[in-house]
Amino acid sequence: MPTLTQLTNRSLADLLDALRREARYPSDQARVLHELQVHQIELEMQNRELRAAQQALEESRDRYADLYDFAPVAYATLDRQGRMVEMNLTAARLLGIERGRTVEPFLGLRLAPGQNRTLLSAIGRVLATGREESLEATLGRPPRPECRLRVLLQCGRPDADGTAPATCRAALLDVTEQWHLTQRLQERESQLEQQAGHDVLTGLPNRLLFTDRLSQAMQRARREHRELALFFLDLDRFKDINDSLGHAVGDEILRQVTQRLRAQVREGDTVARLGGDEFTIVLGDLAHGSDAGLVAHKLVEACDQPFAVDGQTLYVTASVGISLYPQDGTDVDTLLRNADAAMYRAKEQGRATFRFYTEDLTARALAQVSLETALRQALVKGEFNLHYQPQHDLETGRILGCEALIRWHRPVLGIVEPDDFIHVAESTGLIIPISAWVLRTAVTQMKTWRAQGLLPRAAVSVNLSSRDIQSPNLAETVVAILDAVGLDPHALAVEITETWVMARPESAAFNIQRLQTLGIDVGIDDFGVGYSSLTALKRLAVRVIKIDRSLVAGLPDDAAGCAITRAVLALGQALGLKVVAEGVETQAQADFLHREGCRIAQGYLFSRALPAAEFEAYVRNQAAA
């Protein structure tokens, strides 16, 4: 299809007449688009009239100098530097210049800051190619009011010897009014696009935009082999609010619900309003579908808080249904229908709660919610403690350090292993205060042991979570704890899991560098089972790698395990890294590792992880042996 600049004058005029005759617009958006089309054609026709008038004036300027000087259009002649070597009276008035000055003024100095370079580039191209150019510019520098100009640049063809012209002609047209009109039309078009995809009352995506967002999220989840959760949220007995207090009160509650829902999800998640009191939320990038239950619990709790409207305190609860992609549906309609069905099940089972489409996931999610509540209480009640597992020199048997491992002692239930609660702590953000407690407790204990003359050259290793390693304030937090306790940074080491690091390698690399600058060794835990170990080593420049227990378990009989272990040890030696083998349980494993050049090991062969008092006794016994 030809562009406007390719159409003949007659074709442009016919097209403009046809557009002006149109009187019916199916929508406001169609009307705005129609007005933009008309405006663009009018601007093109103005440009053509401007070029024709300029050419006619140039051809007759020697005979009709006054016609050029008093023409209603501003004309000027510019050299390569943008200096106006000639201008008519109209241009002088437009630019606020007194003609006849000794020094020719530069047009670029009259334009808004930063636009002179654009003007000079255009002049250079016109002089080099002979092709005309048109550009938009802003006339006037603060505090002078701005004026929008269209600058049309033309020049003659190069001389017979190829020499480019020294000057070009410029027509300056004040298009401020047209520019403001275009801005208003574009703003109106943007508003109409916003209204087409968003709910007017809450500003949330409507059903149309929600469907598109959900479809895109499903495609992304399929590519990345991740799970996706769709929440269908309905307010309980909301009709009673509208019927008894009026729709104005109901609308305000809907706006407040919108704010609360947005506050409970991540920035990239989609919260939409389908209509009435029905909301949907697309929660992507889930490692485990059951994690959606923790978010649903927060949504229910957020809506359970009182609403303040016109001096009244009102209560409205919410029921949430959850379906998961791909197990509960692989298309938009199926996933939405199943989430809706799960929501009605939540209403049938008492309201103000959530349910998954499948009952087993509901049970698992409710167990996670219960575990989260218990974790919060555990921090307050002091139910956590640390056990310490020694790390031995395979050559001398000397203790070179220890790893601090968290234990949770639940009343009645007894000891809870980290694998049973760390995942929930990660999902809920509770890992942040838990990690801070572990770090502070381990550093304090190491300070005590050193004051007693124990472990003078050893370091205590603490595991950091993915949230810790991605925190921009990690180094400051660690330093503050070390300073408060008064422990040398070299007495602390931290361990990170490779898969956590690679989720956000930029922030991880930044924090690792800062920690190691402080003298704190950073190591990769579970090395050899991640998906990009060599990349991690190169990019992150860690100082320690720990051979995963799954590789150590089969030594020395497992040929593949032996080969991988040798490769890891050779890699560590080549890069000057400290290599620690974990999970060593037999003397045969220790002997193999020692022969292959591994110096440090930990595991049940030496000792299980011990409470602080028992570990202290173990260290004293080793020193006395």
N, C-alpha and C positions, 0 to 999 in steps of 0.2 A: 504494500500500500504506500503511495507516495506521501512524503512529508509536506507540511505547509509550504516550505521554501521551494518545493519542486512544482507546485501548482501554478498555473497561469493566473494573471490578474482576473480574467473573466471567470475562471473556475472558483477562485477565492470568493469573488462577489456572489456567485450563484450559491456556494456553500453557506455563506453568511446569511443570505436571504432565506434559504431553506431552514436554517437554525432559528432565525428570528420568527418564522411563521409557526414554529412549534409552540403549542399553547398548553399541552397537557404533559404533566410529569407524574409518573407512577409513584414517586417518592421524593422526599426532600433531597436525598443524595443524588438522584437523577437530575433534579433542578440545578444543584450546585455544579455538577459535572457539565451540564449544558451551558451554564454561564461561563465556566472556565474555557470551554471550547470557543464560545463567541469572543471572549476576551483575547484569546491567543490569536484568532484570525484577525481581529482588529489591530493587534500589535504588529503582526506581519504586514498588513496593508499600510500601516503608518511607516514602517521601515522602508517599504518600497517607495512610498511617496517622498520620504526624506531623501533617499538615494537619487531619485529622479530630479528633485528640486536642486540638490547639491550639484549634480552633473550639469544641469542647465545653467546654474549660476556660474560655475567654473568656466564653462564655455563662453559666457558672455561678459565676464567680469571686467575685461579691458574696455569694452564699449559701454558697459552699464555699471560703473563702479559703485554708484549710489545704491543700485538695486542689491548688490552684494552686501554693502555696509548696513543697509537698513532692513535686510531680510528678517522675517519673523523667527527664523531658525538661527541658532548660534553656530557659527563656523569658525574654525581656527586651523592654522597650519602648524604641525608639530615636527621638530627634528627628532633624531634618534634618541636624544636624552630627555625627550618630553618637554622641551622648551617651546613655548608658543611664539614663533617668529612672526606670526600675523594672526589677526582675529578681527571679526566684524564687531559693530557696536553691540549687537544683541549678545554675543559671547562675553564681551567686556562687562555688560550689566549683570549677566547671569553669574559670572565668576567674581564680581566685585573688584574689577581691575581698572585702573586708570591707564588708558592707552597713551602711547608716546613716551613711556618711561625709558630710561637709558638701558636698563637691564631687562631682557625679555623674561617674563615670569614662567615658572614651570607648572604645568597643569597638575602633576602629581602632588605638589605641595598644597594644592587646594582640596585634595581628596582626603578621605578619612585615613587615619594611620594604618599602614600596612598594605594600602592599595596601589601605591606607586609602583611597586615591583610588578604587579599584575599588568598595569598600564604599559610599562616599558617592555615587558615580554611580548605583549600584543603588537606594539609598534614595531619591534624587531621582526616579528613574523610577517607583518604586512609589507615591510620594506624588502624583505628577503624573497617573498613569494609573489607579491603583487595581488594576492587575494584579500578581499575585504574581511574585516572582523568586526563583531559587535560585542560589547561587554557592558555589564552593569556596574556602576560605581556610586559611591556615596560622596556627595559634595558637602564640605563643611566639616570643620574640626571644633570640638568643644571650646567655648560654650555656644558657638554658632549653631542654629537649628540645622538639622540634616536635610539634604535635598537629594533625591534619587535621580541619577543621570543614566541615560543610555548613550554610550559613546560609539559612533559608527566611524571606523577607520578605513580610508581608501588611499591608494597611491597609483601613480602611473606604472607602466611596465618598465622593466630594466632597459637601459640603453642598448644599442646594437652590440657594443663590446661586452655586454653582460654586467655593466656597473649598475648597482642598485640605486634607486632614488635616494636623495638625502633627506627628503621630508615626505610627510603624508598629510592628507586632509582629514579633519575630524569634524563631524557634526555632533553637536551636543543637544540632547533633547531632555527636558525636564519631565520625568515620568513619575514624579512623587505620588500624584493622585492615583495613577494606574497601579503603582506598586502597592499602595495601601489597600486598594480594592482587591488585588491579587492575594495579599496577605489575609484579608478578611474572608475571601472565598476559600482559601486553603484551610484556615482555622475552622470554618464552618464544615468543610468536607471532613476534617479530622474529627470534629465533634460528632458528625453523623456516623462515621465509622466506629467511633467509641460507643455510640448509642446502639448501633447495629449488633455489637458483640457483648454489651454489658447491660446489667440490670440497672435501671434508672434509680431505684431507691437506695441500693447498697453500693453500687459501683462495682460489684463482683461480675465476673464473666457469667453470661446467661447460658441457656441450654445450647445454643448454636456454637459459641466459642468453647464451652466446656467439652462438647463432643469432639471438636478438633484437637483440643489439648489432650484429652484422654487417648485419642487415636495416636497422636505423636508419642505420648509417653509409653504406650504399649509397643510401638515399633522400636523405641529405644531400649526398652526392657528386653525385647526379643533379641536384639543385636548383642546386648551386653550380658545376656543370660542372668538377668536379675528378676526379682519378683516386684510386683506392683500391687498396691492396695487401693481399692475404691471404697470410700465411705459414703453412705447415704444417711444423712442426719435429718431427723424430723422433730420439731418441737412438740412436746406433750401438752395436750389440751390448750393449744394456742388459740383455737377458735373461741374459747371462753373469754379470753382477753379482748378479742375484737368485738364480740357480742356485748360484753358488759361495759367495757371502758372506751370503746371506739377504735377506729382504724388508725387514728393519729398516734395513740399510745402503742398499738400493735406495731406500727411502722418504726417507732423509736426503739422498741425492743429488738426488732429485726436488725436495725443498724448496730445496736450494741452487741448482739450475737455475732455479727460479721466481724467486729473488732476482736472479740474473744477468740473466734475460730482462727483468724489470721495469726494471732499471737502464739498459738499452740503448734503451728507447723513451720516448716522451713520456707525461706524466701522463694525457692524454686517450685514449691508445691502449689497446686491449683485449688483454690476455694471458689466454688460457684454457687449461684442460687438458681434453682430450676423453676421456682415459682412458689407463691404462698410462703409457707414456713419450711420448705424443703431445700436443703443444702447438700452439695456433694463436695468431696475432697479427693483429689488424686495425689496419692503419696507414693513417690517413686524411689528407686535406688534402695530397695530393701534386701539385706542379706538373708533375713529369715522372715517369712510372712507373719509369724506370730508376733513379731515386734510391733505390728500395727495395733495390737491390742493395747499396748502401753500408751500409744498416742490417743486411741479412742477413749481410754480411761481419763486422760487429761481433758479431752474435749467435753466429756460428760461432766467432769468436775467443774470446768470453767462455766458451763451453762447452769450449773446447780447453784452458783453464787447469786445473791439477790440483785435485782435490777432497780435502779433509781430512775423514775420517770415522773416529771412534774410534781416532785415532792412526795411521791408515793414509793413504797418499797414493794416490788412485785417479785414473784417467784415463777420461773418457767424452767422445766427440765427438758432434757433431750434424749432421744433414743437413737442409737447408731447401729447400722448394719454394715458389714464389711464383706466384700468379695475380693478374691486374689486372682491376679493374672500370673500364670496361664491356667492354673488348676480349676478355677471357677468360671472360666470363660475366656475365649480368645478373640472376641469381637465386642464392640462397644455396647450393643443392645443386650447381649447375654450378661456381660459383667454388671451392667446397671440393673438389670432385672433381678439378678441374684443378690446384689447388695440391698435392693429394695425389699426382697423377701426376708433377708436377714434382719433388716430394721423392724419389720412387722413382728418377727419372732421376739425381738428385744421388747417391743411394746407388750406382747402377750405375756412375757415373763416378768412384768412388773414395772416397765418403763425406767427412765433415768439409768440406763445401762447400755451395754453393747453386746452384739452377738456376731460371730462369723457365720458365713454361709454353711460351713461344715462344723458339726458339733465338737469334733476332737480338737480343732483349732481354738474354739471358744474355751474349752476346758484348759488348754495349754496357756492361752492368753490370760485367763483369770488367775491361773497359778502364778504367772509372771507378775501380774498386778499385786498379788498378795506378797510375793517375794520383794517387790519394790518397796512396799510399805514396811516390811520387816527390815530391809536394808537401811531405810531412813532412821528407824528406831535404833538400829544397831550402832550407828554413828553416835547418837545421843547417849545411849546406855553403856557405851564402852564395851561392846561385845567382840570387837576385833582384837587380835593380838598377832605378833610376828614370831615366826619360827626361822631359825637360821641353819643353812646347810653349808658345811665347810667345803672349800676348794683346796685340794692337795697338790703338791709338787710330786709328780710321779717318779722323779729322780731321788729326791731326798725325803719325801714323806712330810715335809714341812707344810703348815697351813699358810696359804698365800692370800686367802680372802674368804668371803662367805657371801651367800645370796640370801636376802631377806624375802621370805614368803609369807603372805598374809593367810591367816586362818580366822574363821568366823565360828564362834561358839554360841549356838542358839540354845536358849533355855528349852529344856525338854527334848529337842531334836538332836542336840549335841553338835559335833564338829561338822561344818559344811565346807567342802573343798572349793577352791577358787573356780574350778571349771564349772561349778554349779551356780555361781552368782556373778562372776565378772562380766559375762555377756549382758546380763540385765543392767548392771551398773553402767556399762558402756552405753547402752541404748537410752538410758534415762538421764545421763549426765552426772549421776552420782559418783562416777569414777573420779571426777575432779577432786571433791573433798576427800574421798577415800585415798587417792594417790598422795595428796598433801599429808594426810595422817601417816601413811606408810613411810614417806620420806622423812618426816619430822621424827617419828619414832625410831627409825633405823639410824639416823644421824645422831640422835641423842644417846642411843645405846652404844654406838661406836665410840662416842666421846667418853662415855663411862669406862668402857673396856681399856681404852688407851690411857686414861688416867690411872688405871690399875696396873699398867705395864703390859697389858695383853695386846697382841696383834699390832705391834708398833709400825710395821711396814705393809700391813694388809689393808684392803679396801672392802667395804660392804657394797654389794650390788643390789640395786632396786629396779624393779620392772616399771616402765612407764607405759601408759596406754596411748592409743592413737590420738585421743583428745589432748593429752599432755604434750605430745611431740608436735602437735599442730598449733599449740597456743603461742602467740607472739610474745607472751610474758614469761615463758618457761624459765629462761636463764635468770631473770630477776627474782622469780619465786624461789628457785634453788639457792641462789646467793643469799637471799634474806634468811632462809632457814639455816644455812651454814653459819652465817654471821651471828644469828641469835643463839645458836648452840655453841659456837666457838670451835668448830671442827675444820681442820685443813681440807680443802677441796680434793686433794689427792687421796683422801681416805674414803671417797665416795665414787662409785661407778654406777652407770645406768645402763639398762638393757631395753632394747626395743624390738618388736617383732617385725620382720621384714614386710609382711603383707600390710601392716598398719602404715609403715613408712611410705610404701610405694603408692598409697592412696593419695597422698599430697607430698610428692618428693621435694617441691620447692621450699615449703615451710619446714619440712623435716631437716633438709640440708642446712638451712639457716640456723636452726636451733642446735643441731649437732656441732656445727662449727663454733658457736658461742660457748657451749658447754665445755668442749675440749680446749678452748682458749683459756678457760678458767682452771684447767688441770684435771677435769673430770673425764675419765675414760668412758666412751660410749661404745657399746657392743651390740651386735645383732644376735638376738636369741633365735633358737630353732633354725639355724642356718642349714641350708640344703634341702628344705622342703617348700620354700617360697617359689614364686614364679619368675623372679628376675634377680637372682642373687648376685650375679656378676655385675649387672648394671648398678645394683644398690651399692656394692663395694666401691665401684669407680666413682659414682656420683656423690656418695655421702662421706667417703673418707673416714670410716669408722676405724677404731683401733683394736677391737676385740670381735671375734666370731665364736659362737658356741655351736658345736656339732650336735644336731638334734638327737634325742634319745632313741628315736626310731631307727637311726642309722647305726647307733652303738649296739642296739639290742642283739643284732645277729652276728656280731663279731666274736671270734675270728672265722666262723664257719661259713658265713654268707659271702660268697664271692663278689656279688654286686655291691653289698655294703662295704666290703673291704676296699674295693676299687674307688668308690665314691669318697670314703674316708681318706684314703691316700691322696686323692685329688684335692680335697679340701685342705689337708695339711700342707701339701706342696704349694697351694695357692696362698695360704697364710704365710708360709715361710718366704715366698717370693715377694709378697707385699709388706713384709715386716709386721704382721699382725700377731697378736696374742690369740692362741686357739685354745678353747676350753671344751672338753668333752663332758657332756652331762648324761646322767642315767647309767653310769658305770656300776654294774652290780656283781661282776665276777672278776676273779684275778686274771683269768684268760683275756678278758676284754682290756684290762689295765695293761697287761704285758704287751698285747698287740699294739695298743696306742703308744706305749713307751717306745717300742721298737721302731715305729713309724715316725717318731719325732714329736709326738704330742707331749707337752710338759705338764698341763694342768687338767685335773679331772675332778668331778664331783658325782656322788651317787651313793647308793646303799652299801656298796663295798666298804666305804669309809664311815658313813653315818647318814641316817635319815635327817630331815630337817628337825631341829630341836628348839624347844622354848629357850628363851634367853638364859635362864639360870642353868639349864642342862647344857647348853652350848658352852657357856663359860667354864663349866666343870670339864667338858670335853677338851677345851683348849688347854686348860691347866694340865690335864693328864697327858696330852700329847707333848707338852713342853717338858714334862718330867720324865717321859719315856726315853 
